[in-house]
Amino acid sequence: MIPAANATILYENSNYNASGAARTYGADNAPNVGSFDNAATSIRNFGYNVRFYQDAGYLGTNFTSSYDYNDLTSLMMNPWWNWNDEISSYQRV
């Protein structure tokens, strides 16, 4: 799969490994990531500032970043929980 350079891409595996179920979503907003809910382990933003949410509909705990993350287990949501398999929606800000 060769995604558009302006799309936010969610990967099921770390290190942007496309051997799993890599999904590409619209460049601006995804109020619900559908069957990929709570499945992302790495993400690519291609330099765009994107806010990711724990819940669908742009709700719940969130973080904003323009960086790519090759492993969301390293990004902490709070002292006890990380962002691996937690993204349910996102929007470009």
VOGU-3710 file (C-alpha; in Angstrom, 3 decimals, decimal comma):
1> mipaanatil> 0,000/0,000/0,000  1,318/3,450/-0,906  -0,752/5,995/1,042  -1,227/9,617/0,129  1,460/11,797/1,704  -1,200/13,885/3,441  -3,110/11,008/5,058  -2,804/10,033/8,692  -1,963/6,336/8,756  -2,643/3,952/11,619
11> yensnynasg> -0,672/0,693/11,755  -1,549/-2,369/13,772  2,113/-3,177/14,386  5,065/-1,193/15,700  7,654/0,382/13,394  5,020/1,122/10,711  4,958/-2,563/9,860  2,456/-3,017/7,040  2,481/-6,815/7,285  -0,410/-6,398/9,707
21> aartygadna> -3,653/-4,611/8,952  -2,389/-1,113/8,101  -5,259/1,293/7,487  -5,252/4,700/5,823  -7,910/7,252/6,701  -8,859/10,688/5,401  -6,335/13,483/5,738  -8,427/15,714/8,007  -10,906/13,939/10,278  -11,943/10,470/11,367
31> pnvgsfdnaa> -14,722/10,702/13,984  -14,724/6,907/14,176  -11,953/4,630/12,909  -14,414/1,751/12,521  -13,021/-1,749/12,703  -9,585/-0,327/13,540  -10,885/1,040/16,859  -8,314/0,485/19,634  -5,884/-1,296/17,302  -3,146/1,248/16,400
41> tsirnfgynv> 0,395/0,614/17,602  2,202/3,085/15,327  1,056/6,226/13,488  2,291/8,551/10,760  1,150/12,178/10,462  3,555/13,399/7,763  4,138/16,622/9,708  0,478/17,589/10,108  -0,746/18,536/13,577  -3,318/15,876/14,523
51> rfyqdagylg> -5,304/15,361/17,745  -5,959/11,713/18,643  -8,784/10,704/20,988  -9,372/7,648/23,142  -13,087/7,607/22,282  -15,073/7,924/19,048  -16,621/11,272/18,192  -13,537/13,255/19,288  -14,193/12,480/22,957  -12,152/11,334/25,913
61> tnftssydyn> -8,490/11,618/26,744  -6,483/13,019/23,837  -3,064/14,128/22,658  -1,955/16,399/19,834  1,162/15,823/17,777  2,766/16,478/14,427  5,262/13,663/15,024  5,183/10,081/13,811  5,289/7,394/16,504  6,825/4,029/15,660
71> dltslmmnpw> 5,558/2,484/18,901  2,696/3,975/20,906  3,662/1,947/23,980  6,277/4,662/24,592  3,658/7,453/24,650  2,062/7,580/28,073  -1,578/8,574/28,559  -1,046/8,750/32,333  1,512/7,189/34,703  -0,126/3,753/34,398
81> wnwndeissy> -1,388/3,566/30,797  0,040/4,136/27,308  -1,586/4,928/23,951  -1,058/1,503/22,367  -4,397/0,184/21,050  -6,288/3,218/22,416  -7,066/5,515/19,418  -10,728/5,684/18,411  -10,906/8,999/16,492  -8,681/11,821/15,268
91> qrv> -8,827/15,219/13,633  -6,359/17,596/12,061  -6,007/20,798/14,092
//
